[in-house]
Amino acid sequence: MAATMEFAGKQDLVRRLDAAVRHETVAAVTTGVQGALTEIIGSGAVELPADVKAPIADGYGRRLLYKSPEHGYAVIAMVWGPHQGTALHDHDGVWCVEGVLEGEIDVVRYDLVEDGGERCRFAPQGQVRAGVGSSGALIPPFEYHTIANPCPDATSITVHVYGRELEQCTVFEPLADGWYRRATRHLGYH
């Protein structure tokens, strides 16, 4: 069943995403989705309702904007209050394209360098500060990252398009000596 949240620019966004996900390879799909997000966000055509844009106090907010009944992809708005961010995490093997709708975000990508089962080590592979209209793709197995709002006094909003609805992910909790412990996090909406 498709989510029915209405917002300015939804029809154009869905039309563009439907065209992009018809490509044959994941790389072509994510390139198409990234282009669609960059273009439509950059044009200012997407405007979310005030209640969707409201931050929550105890962590970033996840709001389902649309789920394609035909193609299965999901569009999520994430609202980041000042200095809110994620733990190091993956996307459960699902491709994702993220675009900045308002404010700025910092994205740090990591490579898995040692896997000891329940424990593992990561190496940071660079940080990007992204502003409005910027977008980037995460394609498994290159999906380990953190996202944070670097602003001390402003909310940031990102739009994420996942290959399918993301119901869980693995978060990596820091341990001593550079090791992390895997934990499954079930995801919901606010």
MOQUIVEN-V224166 format. One record per backbone hydrogen bond with DSSP energy under -0.5 kcal/mol. NH is the residue of the N-H (numbers start at 1). CO is the residue of the C=O. Records with the same first field share a line. If there is no record, write none. Layout:
NH: CO, CO
This chain:
8: 47
10: 7
13: 9
14: 10
15: 11
16: 12
17: 13
18: 14
19: 15
20: 16
21: 17
22: 19
23: 20
29: 25
30: 26
31: 27
32: 28
33: 29
34: 30
35: 31
36: 32
37: 33
38: 34
39: 35
40: 36
41: 37
42: 38
43: 39
44: 41
45: 40
46: 40
47: 8, 45
52: 49
53: 49
54: 50
56: 59
59: 56
61: 79
63: 77
65: 75
66: 75
68: 73
72: 68
74: 162
75: 66
76: 74, 160
77: 63
78: 158
79: 61
80: 78, 156
81: 79
83: 149, 151
84: 81
86: 147
88: 172
89: 145
90: 170
94: 91
96: 138
97: 161
98: 136
99: 159
100: 134
101: 99, 157
102: 157
105: 130
106: 148
107: 128
108: 146
109: 107, 126
110: 144
111: 123
113: 111, 121
114: 121
116: 114, 119
118: 116
119: 116
120: 180
121: 114
122: 178
123: 111
125: 109
128: 107
130: 105, 128
132: 103
133: 100
134: 131
136: 98
138: 96
139: 142
140: 138
142: 139
143: 141
145: 89
146: 108
148: 106
149: 84
150: 148
156: 80
157: 102
158: 78
159: 99
160: 76
161: 97
162: 74, 160
163: 95
165: 72
167: 165
169: 185
171: 169, 183
172: 88
173: 171, 181
175: 179
178: 175
179: 176
180: 120
181: 173
182: 118
183: 171
185: 169
187: 167
190: 62
